[in-house]
Amino acid sequence: MRLSAVTLLYTSTLLLLLSGCKYLVDEDLSDCGGYNEVDCELRLQTNMQAELSTVLDLEGDIYVSQALESWLGRIFSAYARDIDLSFYEPEAPFQRLEHLQEKMNGKEAVYSFYLPAKAYLHHAVANIRDNDQVFLESAETVGSAVLQQKAVNDTVHSFNTGIFTGRKEIRMEDYVDNRIDVHLYFTNAASALVLDEAKGRSAGSVKVYATGFADGFQIADSCFLFRQKTIVCTEDLPVSGGSETCYAAIHFPSRDSAEGDIWGWHVYVSLPDGTVTCSVLGVKEPLQAGCLKIIKAKIFENGVVSVTDPTISVSVKLDWHEGEEYDLEL
């Protein structure tokens, strides 16, 4: 999967002045030659509002819609809280020549520094510093830089920041003024399972896990990686009223295609008699970067989860026991 060009909702501009001078602060730059202005723009295209209004369109959906929109607002936002910039040799061995990590104010920022004016391969990553589920790995060479999940026993939690990445081949000349635009694109997707418990359980708990998503992202090729299966723990969002609950997660996108189901949810419902009912929901449509997918379902007294969407497959295991192999074929 490759990220495509998208519509700008907000621009967080990072001004980088690059010239033949070494690092200088508040000094006379009249003898330093030309400078190169690099603008890093965060670009976000999302179906979030369309998905919320289309799927959660009933009067009874208002509470869960408000909770989900509020929760997603902190992720689906083109604001930078921090940025990580790497400049590499344009030819083998493609070693990193310069590295800058800067804290931002979450709205806009200007930061200036100076580098030798020459050719670079450039990588930019935004909102990675405070993400507790993803880290930037092997960034010393351009081809090895990867955003990697911090899986524990193949399980990760929902991402707590929206990550943007960009790449650019930069050509700079001494004593020539240049302006270089670097566009950063959203690398996350979101999924939400809305469960109506009006006809459901009198006791017990519900645990929901999402699966079928990438476990990493290679920046140089702008490609998502599927090296190992990852299970994402969803968050049970606080809903102020109604009979619906919402289990949501932020994660990497799914594959573009596959035979059968591409991604889905595992729903474990504990019943008063001590048994657990496991329902596996499979989704055949891919979930791409910047997109939200919401599925509405119902839980019945026996813990079975049911959907009316004919494109969603459902398999049920009554009296499920931990350790049993019961999974989507992803």
Disulfide bonds with the S-S distance in Angstrom:
Cys21-Cys32 2.14
